[in-house]
Amino acid sequence: MEYFTVNNSTGVRELVERLNGQSFYTNSYDFLLSDELIIYGFLKDESSEYGEGNLFVFGKTVRPDDVILATSDSIFSKIKRYGMSSKYKGLLNAKGEVTLPNIYDDICLFAYDRILIEKNGKFGIVDTSGKILAEPKYDQIFDAGEYTIGFIIDNKVGFMNTNGSVVINPKFDKATSYNNFNEGLIVVSETIDGLPYQYCIDHYGLIKGDMEYIGQEDEYIPPYDTYNDDEYSDPLDAYDGDPDARWNTD
């Protein structure tokens, strides 16, 4: 799929005309012109001849008559909050059916024909039918390559498959775990007993090769006497044998 941003009502009209023509009028996209809809983006389906898999990121304005007031007795229950839902995004299919309700802060195209959703600063994954594969609970989601999806939760990195099933539990340090899988392996780092180690794992989380300590070694400072290779020399010789002269810098 490919994502296109739709900026204004003129852009929506142009999109409708183009899509109607491309489908040879076998499908009508006039539903996109509804006054209640705000179209934020268009996910173009490249796999079908007439675009049956096209998707649209939308918001919807709630009219005053459709507002359901809260049942509490607080003063806030008297406030009509219509119009607010237009900033939240959902998905429509090519028939105008809601496949994902407009309750998300953002929706964008991901990899492997998956779609990234964001809610309250957390991220999840849905497929093109709108089915939620991973709930929006992750701090970050990224493409780890080779049909593997990486995620970060509580500052730890883990990996899931393209169906949203966690394959490798989050335990890796995020600072050095952004490499893509390459020929079945990925470099990760893990803090073990307070010490940082780096190693390779496969798609099942099995360690391949040796674990390497990547922390800094403590600097060794030898005593002064070890710098003196001449057994007959004395550091006091520079001060004419007077130890008090060492403090005289004049």
Stockholm file with secondary structure:
# STOCKHOLM 1.0

chainA/1-250         MEYFTVNNSTGVRELVERLNGQSFYTNSYDFLLSDELIIYGFLKDESSEYGEGNLFVFGKTVRPDDVILATSDSIFSKIKRYGMSSKYKGLLNAKGEVTLPNIYDDICLFAYDRILIEKNGKFGIVDTSGKILAEPKYDQIFDAGEYTIGFIIDNKVGFMNTNGSVVINPKFDKATSYNNFNEGLIVVSETIDGLPYQYCIDHYGLIKGDMEYIGQEDEYIPPYDTYNDDEYSDPLDAYDGDPDARWNTD
#=GR chainA/1-250 SS CEEEECCSHHHHHHHHHHHHHHTTTSSCCGGGGCTTEEEEEEEECSSSTTCTTCEEEEEECCCGGGCCCCSSCSGGGGCCCTTGGGGSEEEECTTSCEEEEEEESEEEECSTTEEEEEETTEEEEEETTCCEEEEEEESEEEEEETTEEEEEETTEEEEEETTSCEEEEEEEEGGGCCCCCBTTBEEEEEEETTEEEEEEECTTCCEEEEEEECSCCCCCCCCGGGGCCCTTCCGGGGGTTCGGGGGCCC
#=GC SS_cons         CEEEECCSHHHHHHHHHHHHHHTTTSSCCGGGGCTTEEEEEEEECSSSTTCTTCEEEEEECCCGGGCCCCSSCSGGGGCCCTTGGGGSEEEECTTSCEEEEEEESEEEECSTTEEEEEETTEEEEEETTCCEEEEEEESEEEEEETTEEEEEETTEEEEEETTSCEEEEEEEEGGGCCCCCBTTBEEEEEEETTEEEEEEECTTCCEEEEEEECSCCCCCCCCGGGGCCCTTCCGGGGGTTCGGGGGCCC
//
